[in-house]
């Protein structure tokens, strides 16, 4: 861990020093006192960044006040990535200067002339570097203060020819990735619950990651989320964060007890947690199956807790089968290859990276380079998967271009 800390510190200090060269160029001609104030403010942000990486060695971050833990990391991350973005233009400046220096050196050697190397910094590129740095920073701030809680309702219709007539028009509301530990107030989730209930759902599916690490994160939100209502029930599964795999537990027993507490919270809220099992919904003597598996990821070496073979056993009688599986890589990794009778898979996990572009004609996010199915509806022959963009957030306490999602899926048979 010490080696990792040293490497991170060196990278942070190098980026800060490199970007500061543009700041110094911009400060030419200003008074010494102004230069001193700007320098002090600049390097204070660097100290804050280093403190964020240092303090956890002394006081684990889960002991910090929640607001500081969540928004301090957001502020530090915004500063760092904004400076990293601006450094691209400083690098371009340095490449041009190096090229000019090479030409000047060649002419000097050939002609014996003392030609000025042209190594002075290009003012306009440094000005651009400073200017463009403000763009991502302002965008990240907006994503924290505004977009993080701009819940967007996505309405989707899926045609399933085998769907019994009794289930034609079945309304399913899907939510995912609440990450309760990232909320410092209950108000945003109260707003989300109100929107969910306004959709008049027949079923509600929650597809994992209720917490970041600990079951206790849910304590302020149990009453709020208990108010989610659906005519035929709320069904849920576990996501990779729900197992507490990313927390430094004192013992395996403590970790296991935490998971049991989280399972009990699902029950306390009236949610039917599906743990590698299935249930059926009946209308007019016809049934459809709801299958729920624990987390099973085919990417990034996530632990495979899911046992679809066990959950699927005994579902032969159902005309339509709906699968809740947190990680969308499960679809290509197992579902479409070995379980072709599963009609629709409901997943989350990706958050749409909480950053991207979604406008008519353009749908892009860095997460698409890790997950082929990362947001929205996808089809492979007769099988569908819907990947929910998540209701909450993790790490960066905001969203840029990818709004938190409440999905309303209507099943049709014509």
C-alpha positions, -999 to 999 in steps of 0.1 A, spaced: 0 0 0 29 23 7 43 18 -28 9 26 -43 6 58 -21 41 69 -33 33 63 -69 -1 82 -67 16 111 -49 43 114 -76 17 113 -103 -4 140 -86 25 162 -79 39 159 -115 5 168 -130 2 197 -106 37 210 -114 32 205 -151 -1 224 -152 14 251 -130 38 261 -158 8 274 -177 -4 293 -146 31 309 -143 29 320 -179 -5 335 -174 8 354 -143 36 372 -162 34 409 -155 11 407 -124 23 420 -90 43 397 -68 16 397 -41 -10 386 -66 13 359 -79 19 347 -43 -18 345 -36 -25 325 -68 4 302 -61 -8 296 -25 -43 288 -36 -31 265 -64 -8 244 -42 -34 243 -15 -55 222 -38 -25 199 -44 -21 195 -6 -58 187 -3 -54 160 -30 -24 145 -12 -43 146 21 -71 127 7 -47 99 -2 -27 102 31 -54 105 58 -70 71 51 -37 55 63 -43 72 97 -81 74 99 -100 51 75 -123 70 53 -154 52 66 -149 70 99 -151 104 82 -183 125 83 -203 113 53 -206 147 37 -168 152 38 -161 117 26 -185 120 -4 -180 155 -15 -143 159 -7 -134 130 -30 -157 147 -57 -139 180 -53 -104 165 -54 -113 143 -84 -128 173 -103 -97 194 -98 -73 166 -108 -91 155 -139 -97 191 -150 -59 199 -147 -52 167 -165 -74 178 -193 -58 212 -195 -23 196 -195 -30 182 -230 -27 217 -244 5 224 -224 19 192 -238 10 204 -273 29 236 -265 59 216 -254 59 195 -285 58 226 -307 87 241 -287 107 210 -290 101 209 -327 112 245 -331 143 239 -309 153 209 -331 150 230 -363 169 258 -348 197 235 -336 199 219 -371 202 254 -387 228 265 -362 250 234 -369 247 237 -407 251 274 -411 271 282 -380 245 308 -372 233 316 -337 196 313 -342 172 318 -314 158 284 -305 121 295 -302 118 279 -268 96 305 -252 62 293 -243 33 300 -267 10 323 -248 -22 314 -267 -18 277 -260 -13 283 -223 -43 306 -222 -63 278 -239 -50 253 -213 -63 275 -185 -96 282 -202 -104 246 -211 -97 235 -176 -126 255 -164 -150 237 -188 -148 202 -172 -146 217 -137 -178 237 -142 -194 206 -158 -185 184 -129 -198 210 -104 -231 211 -124 -233 173 -124 -229 173 -86 -253 201 -78 -280 195 -104 -279 164 -126 -272 139 -97 -308 141 -87 -325 148 -121 -343 115 -123 -352 106 -158 -381 82 -166 -374 59 -196 -405 43 -211 -398 11 -230 -421 -14 -247 -409 -50 -253 -429 -73 -276 -429 -109 -265 -450 -131 -288 -453 -159 -262 -466 -135 -235 -500 -148 -222 -528 -124 -230 -535 -119 -193 -501 -102 -190 -504 -80 -221 -496 -45 -209 -478 -56 -177 -460 -25 -163 -426 -31 -147 -407 -3 -130 -370 -11 -128 -345 8 -105 -310 -2 -98 -278 9 -80 -292 31 -53 -259 31 -33 -276 44 -2 -243 53 15 -237 80 -11 -268 100 0 -263 126 27 -300 134 28 -333 114 24 -349 140 2 -336 128 -32 -347 93 -25 -381 105 -13 -385 123 -47 -375 91 -65 -400 70 -46 -427 94 -54 -419 92 -91 -418 54 -90 -452 51 -74 -466 76 -99 -459 51 -127 -486 28 -112 -464 -3 -116 -476 -39 -116 -442 -50 -106 -410 -33 -93 -376 -48 -100 -346 -37 -80 -314 -50 -97 -287 -47 -70 -262 -25 -52 -285 -12 -25 -254 0 -5 -218 8 -11 -204 -15 16 -224 -17 48 -260 -26 57 -260 3 82 -259 28 52 -296 19 48 -307 30 82 -318 65 73 -335 53 41 -355 22 52 -387 41 58 -384 60 25 -378 29 3 -405 9 21 -430 32 5 -423 18 -30 -455 0 -39 -465 -23 -68 -497 -43 -74 -479 -76 -76 -448 -69 -54 -413 -56 -53 -386 -80 -62 -349 -75 -57 -314 -90 -60 -279 -84 -47 -252 -65 -66 -214 -67 -63 -213 -40 -36 -239 -56 -14 -216 -84 -3 -191 -60 14 -162 -72 -6 -146 -38 -8 -146 -31 30 -119 -41 54 -138 -62 79 -124 -73 112 -134 -108 106 -152 -130 81 -180 -134 107 -185 -96 108 -188 -96 70 -213 -125 70 -234 -108 97 -235 -76 76 -248 -95 46 -275 -111 67 -285 -77 81 -288 -64 45 -310 -93 35 -332 -86 65 -335 -50 54 -349 -61 21 -375 -81 39 -382 -53 63 -390 -30 34 -414 -56 19 -390 -65 -10 -388 -101 -20 -351 -108 -23 -344 -135 -49 -312 -155 -40 -306 -179 -69 -342 -188 -71 -374 -181 -90 -411 -173 -83 -441 -171 -105 -468 -145 -111 -503 -158 -119 -531 -142 -139 -562 -160 -152 -545 -194 -146 -515 -185 -167 -480 -179 -152 -448 -161 -160 -416 -167 -141 -393 -142 -123 -358 -155 -118 -333 -138 -96 -296 -146 -93 -269 -132 -71 -241 -112 -87 -224 -129 -116 -199 -109 -136 -181 -120 -168 -159 -88 -168 -132 -74 -145 -129 -106 -123 -160 -100 -101 -168 -129 -78 -194 -152 -93 -220 -157 -66 -248 -163 -90 -261 -198 -97 -284 -195 -127 -286 -233 -130 -302 -235 -96 -325 -205 -101 -337 -217 -135 -345 -252 -124 -382 -258 -125 -392 -229 -148 -401 -251 -178 -438 -245 -173 -436 -207 -177 -444 -192 -211 -422 -162 -204 -392 -159 -181 -378 -127 -167 -343 -127 -152 -329 -102 -127 -291 -102 -128 -271 -72 -117 -241 -74 -140 -250 -71 -178 -219 -91 -188 -238 -121 -174 -261 -119 -205 -234 -126 -231 -213 -147 -206 -240 -173 -198 -276 -163 -206 -277 -161 -244 -255 -191 -247 -271 -216 -223 -305 -202 -213 -322 -193 -246 -357 -196 -230 -350 -165 -208 -369 -137 -226 -358 -105 -208 -329 -99 -185 -329 -68 -162 -295 -55 -152 -277 -24 -139 -242 -21 -125 -226 2 -151 -242 35 -140 -236 46 -176 -202 55 -160 -221 86 -147 -205 104 -176 -213 104 -213 -233 118 -241 -269 109 -248 -285 131 -274 -305 121 -305 -280 103 -328 -252 101 -303 -249 76 -274 -214 74 -259 -198 67 -226 -163 54 -216 -180 24 -200 -189 11 -235 -153 -1 -239 -158 -24 -209 -194 -34 -213 -210 -42 -247 -245 -37 -231 -242 -6 -209 -274 14 -210 -308 8 -224 -324 -20 -244 -304 -46 -264 -316 -76 -284 -300 -109 -295 -323 -129 -317 -354 -133 -295 -338 -124 -262 -337 -89 -247 -316 -72 -220 -323 -39 -204 -295 -21 -186 -307 5 -161 -284 35 -157 -288 35 -119 -306 57 -94 -276 67 -73 -239 73 -77 -206 61 -64 -172 78 -62 -179 110 -81 -211 124 -64 -228 135 -95 -236 127 -131 -226 144 -164 -247 136 -195 -261 103 -180 -290 111 -157 -302 88 -129 -329 65 -143 -363 51 -134 -374 26 -161 -409 18 -171 -411 -13 -192 -444 -25 -207 -446 -60 -219 -467 -66 -250 -476 -97 -271 -485 -80 -304 
